[in-house]
Amino acid sequence: MDIDLPYYLFWASVISGGIWALDAWAFKPKRLAKAQGETAPEDPVVVEYARSFFPIFVAVFVLRSFFAEPYQIPSESMVPTLEVGDFILVNKYDYGMKMPVFDLKLTEGEPPARGDVMVFIPPHDPRYFIKRVIGIPGDTVRYENKRLTINGQRLKYTFVRDFMDARYGIPAREYIEEISGVAHRMHSTRSPERPQSWEVGPGEYLVMGDNRDHSADSRTWGLASRDNVVGKAIAIWAHKPPGWNLPTFDRNRWLEQGSHD
C-alpha cells in the first residue's frame, strides 16, 4: 500500500488541464485564423488526449483523495480480520479531508475511535500501514500477558479455539477481543513478551495488529500521529489470493467501527 496515487492523479490533472487550456487560449485561435474560413483544422493529438483525459483524472482524483480509496492488504498483521489479498475500501472523509501533495487540512472530521481499523503513515516508514486503534489521546494503556488494559479496565476476551499456525509452525489461539463495543477476532501465541505501558498524548494513537505476535506496530516503533492518518477501513469488497488467481467475493462485508466513550 505504498503507491501515492492521488499525487500522480493531481499532476496528471494539472498537466492535461494545462495543455488543454494553453491550446485553447494561445494556439487554437491561430490555427482557426490561419484556416481563413476553410474547414477547421483538427487539434493536435496531444491536445485531443489532454481534453479527453482531463475530466477523468479530475473525477478520480477528487473521489480517491477526499472520499474513498481502495487498497489491497499486503501482510498478515491484521489476520483474522483482514487476510492477505483482501481489497478494502478506506473512508477518507470521516477523519477530515486533506489536500494531497500540499498536505493541507480542509475539514476537521471526527477523530479516530478505539476499535477503528485505520490506515496511516507510521513514524518510521513512508508506506501506508493498517492497524486497529487501541489507545486514543488521554488513554493509559498496558499490554501484559497478551491482554490489554485501558484506563484501568481490562478488555473482555472470549476464547474461540486452539490451532496450529501453519506459517510459523507454532501453536496459537484465537480470541474475541472487545474494545469500546467492537468485538473482533484476534490471534496470539504463547511466545514470551515483555509488558509495556503507554500514556497516549494529544494527537497520538496507539495501534496494534489483530495478529498480535506477527505485527510490527506501536509496540516496536511507537505511536501513530494524527497528522499522518489517511482514513478508516470500512469494508472488504473483494479478495484475490496471491498468484494467478481470480478475485472472489465471498469475504465481502462491512467492518465494525469503534465509538468514543
matplotlib code that plots the C-alpha trace (Angstrom):
import matplotlib.pyplot as plt

x = [0.0, 2.8, 1.7, 0.7, -1.9, -3.5, -0.1, 0.1, -3.5, -3.0, -0.2, -1.9, -4.9, -2.6, -0.6, -3.6, -5.7, -2.7, -2.2, -5.9, -6.1, -2.9, -4.0, -7.5, -6.1, -2.9, -2.7, -6.2, -7.2, -4.1, -5.0, -8.5, -7.3, -4.9, -7.7, -9.5, -13.0, -11.9, -12.7, -11.4, -8.1, -8.1, -6.5, -3.1, -3.2, -1.7, -4.5, -7.2, -5.8, -5.5, -9.1, -10.4, -8.5, -8.6, -12.2, -11.4, -8.3, -10.1, -13.1, -10.9, -8.6, -11.5, -13.1, -9.9, -8.4, -11.4, -14.0, -12.9, -10.0, -9.4, -6.3, -5.1, -3.8, -0.1, 0.7, -0.7, -0.6, -4.4, -5.3, -8.0, -9.9, -8.1, -6.4, -3.5, -5.1, -8.2, -9.3, -10.6, -12.4, -11.0, -13.2, -11.1, -13.9, -14.8, -11.4, -11.2, -10.2, -6.7, -5.4, -2.9, 0.5, 0.3, -0.9, -3.4, -6.2, -9.6, -12.0, -11.6, -13.9, -14.2, -11.0, -10.3, -12.0, -10.9, -11.6, -11.4, -9.3, -7.1, -4.8, -1.9, 1.7, 3.9, 6.8, 9.5, 8.2, 6.7, 4.4, 0.8, 0.1, -3.2, -3.8, -6.5, -6.8, -6.2, -5.5, -6.7, -5.4, -5.6, -5.6, -3.3, -2.7, -0.9, -0.2, 0.8, 0.4, -1.2, -4.0, -4.8, -5.9, -7.2, -7.6, -7.5, -10.2, -9.1, -10.6, -13.0, -11.6, -13.6, -11.7, -12.6, -10.1, -6.6, -5.0, -1.6, -0.1, 1.0, 3.1, 5.3, 4.8, 3.8, 0.5, -1.7, -5.1, -8.0, -10.0, -12.8, -11.5, -14.0, -12.9, -15.3, -18.2, -16.3, -15.9, -13.3, -11.3, -7.6, -4.7, -1.9, 0.7, 2.4, 5.7, 7.0, 6.7, 7.7, 5.0, 4.6, 2.7, 1.9, 0.5, -1.2, -0.7, -2.6, -2.7, -1.3, -2.8, -1.7, -2.2, -1.8, -2.4, -5.0, -2.4, -0.6, 2.6, 3.1, 2.6, 5.0, 3.1, 3.2, 4.9, 8.0, 8.0, 5.9, 2.6, 0.9, 0.4, -3.0, -1.2, -0.4, -3.8, -5.1, -8.5, -10.8, -11.2, -14.9, -15.4, -13.9, -15.1, -13.1, -10.4, -7.6, -5.4, -1.7, -0.6, -2.5, -6.0, -9.2, -10.8, -13.5, -16.3, -17.1, -15.3, -17.2, -18.5, -18.6, -16.0, -17.3, -16.4, -15.4, -17.1, -15.9, -16.9]
y = [0.0, 2.3, 4.0, 7.6, 7.6, 10.9, 12.5, 11.2, 12.0, 15.5, 16.2, 14.3, 16.7, 19.7, 18.7, 17.6, 20.7, 22.9, 21.6, 21.9, 25.5, 26.7, 25.4, 26.9, 30.3, 30.6, 28.1, 27.2, 30.8, 31.0, 27.7, 28.9, 32.3, 30.6, 28.4, 31.6, 30.1, 26.7, 23.6, 24.0, 22.1, 19.2, 19.7, 18.1, 14.5, 15.6, 18.2, 15.7, 13.3, 16.1, 17.2, 13.6, 12.5, 15.8, 15.3, 11.6, 12.5, 15.2, 13.0, 10.1, 12.5, 14.1, 10.7, 9.0, 12.0, 13.2, 10.4, 6.8, 4.8, 1.1, -0.7, -4.3, -5.9, -6.9, -8.6, -10.9, -8.4, -8.0, -11.7, -12.9, -9.7, -9.0, -11.6, -11.1, -10.2, -8.6, -5.4, -2.9, 0.4, 3.3, 6.2, 9.4, 11.8, 10.9, 11.7, 15.0, 15.8, 16.7, 18.2, 15.7, 17.0, 20.1, 18.2, 21.0, 20.1, 21.1, 19.7, 18.5, 15.5, 13.1, 11.8, 8.0, 5.9, 2.9, -0.2, 1.5, -0.2, 2.7, 3.4, 5.8, 6.5, 5.4, 7.5, 5.1, 4.3, 6.3, 3.5, 3.1, 0.8, -0.6, -1.5, -1.3, 1.7, 0.6, 3.9, 7.4, 10.7, 10.7, 6.9, 4.9, 1.5, -1.6, -4.7, -7.7, -11.5, -10.9, -8.8, -5.1, -2.9, 0.6, 3.3, 0.5, -1.6, -4.9, -5.7, -8.7, -11.8, -14.8, -18.0, -19.3, -22.1, -23.5, -24.0, -24.6, -21.6, -23.3, -20.4, -20.4, -24.0, -22.9, -23.4, -20.3, -19.3, -17.3, -15.0, -12.5, -9.2, -6.4, -2.8, 0.1, -2.1, -3.5, -7.3, -8.7, -11.8, -11.8, -14.3, -14.7, -17.3, -18.3, -16.7, -14.5, -10.7, -8.0, -5.9, -2.4, 0.7, 3.9, 7.3, 8.4, 12.1, 14.7, 13.9, 10.4, 6.9, 3.5, 0.9, -2.8, -5.6, -8.3, -10.9, -9.8, -11.8, -11.2, -7.5, -4.6, -1.8, 0.7, -1.9, -1.6, 1.8, 4.0, 5.9, 7.0, 10.7, 12.3, 14.3, 11.1, 9.4, 8.5, 7.1, 4.5, 1.0, 0.4, -2.7, -5.7, -5.6, -8.3, -10.8, -12.0, -14.8, -14.4, -15.7, -16.4, -16.5, -14.7, -12.3, -13.7, -12.0, -14.5, -12.4, -9.2, -7.5, -4.2, -3.7, -2.8, 0.7, 2.0, 4.7, 7.4, 6.6]
z = [0.0, -0.8, -4.1, -3.7, -6.5, -5.6, -6.1, -9.6, -10.3, -9.2, -11.6, -14.4, -13.9, -13.8, -16.9, -19.0, -18.0, -18.7, -22.2, -23.0, -21.6, -23.2, -26.6, -26.2, -25.3, -27.4, -30.2, -31.4, -32.3, -34.5, -36.2, -36.9, -38.2, -40.5, -41.9, -43.1, -43.3, -44.6, -42.7, -39.1, -38.6, -36.3, -32.9, -32.3, -30.9, -27.6, -27.2, -28.0, -25.4, -22.8, -23.4, -23.2, -20.1, -18.0, -16.6, -15.9, -14.0, -12.0, -11.1, -9.9, -8.1, -6.2, -5.4, -4.2, -2.4, -0.4, -0.1, -0.6, -1.9, -2.4, -1.0, -1.0, 2.2, 1.7, 5.0, 7.8, 10.6, 10.7, 10.4, 11.0, 10.4, 7.1, 5.0, 2.6, -0.7, 0.7, -1.1, 1.4, 1.0, 3.0, 4.0, 3.7, 4.7, 8.3, 9.8, 7.9, 4.4, 3.3, 0.1, -1.3, -2.5, -0.4, 2.8, 3.6, 6.0, 4.6, 7.2, 10.8, 10.7, 13.7, 15.4, 15.2, 17.8, 19.8, 17.7, 14.3, 11.6, 10.5, 7.5, 8.3, 7.7, 10.7, 12.0, 10.7, 7.1, 4.3, 3.3, 4.3, 7.3, 8.5, 12.2, 14.8, 17.1, 20.7, 22.6, 21.9, 23.3, 27.1, 27.5, 29.7, 28.1, 29.4, 27.5, 29.6, 29.2, 25.8, 27.4, 27.1, 29.9, 29.1, 31.8, 34.4, 32.7, 31.3, 27.9, 27.6, 25.9, 24.9, 23.9, 20.4, 19.5, 19.6, 16.2, 14.7, 12.9, 9.7, 8.5, 11.6, 12.8, 16.4, 18.4, 18.6, 20.0, 18.7, 20.9, 20.5, 21.9, 22.7, 22.7, 23.0, 21.9, 18.9, 19.1, 16.7, 16.4, 17.2, 17.3, 19.8, 20.7, 23.9, 23.0, 25.8, 25.5, 28.0, 29.5, 28.1, 29.1, 27.3, 28.0, 24.8, 24.3, 22.2, 18.5, 19.1, 18.7, 20.0, 17.2, 17.1, 14.5, 15.3, 14.6, 17.8, 17.6, 13.9, 13.7, 13.7, 15.4, 18.3, 20.5, 18.3, 16.5, 18.8, 18.5, 15.2, 14.6, 13.8, 11.1, 9.3, 9.4, 5.9, 6.6, 8.1, 6.6, 6.4, 4.2, 2.4, -1.2, -2.9, -2.2, -4.6, -3.3, -4.2, -7.5, -10.7, -9.1, -10.0, -7.4, -5.2, -3.3, -0.5, 2.1, 1.3, 4.4, 6.4, 9.1, 12.6, 13.7, 17.1, 19.1, 21.5, 25.1]

ax = plt.figure().add_subplot(projection="3d")
ax.plot(x, y, z, "-o")
ax.set_aspect("equal")
plt.show()
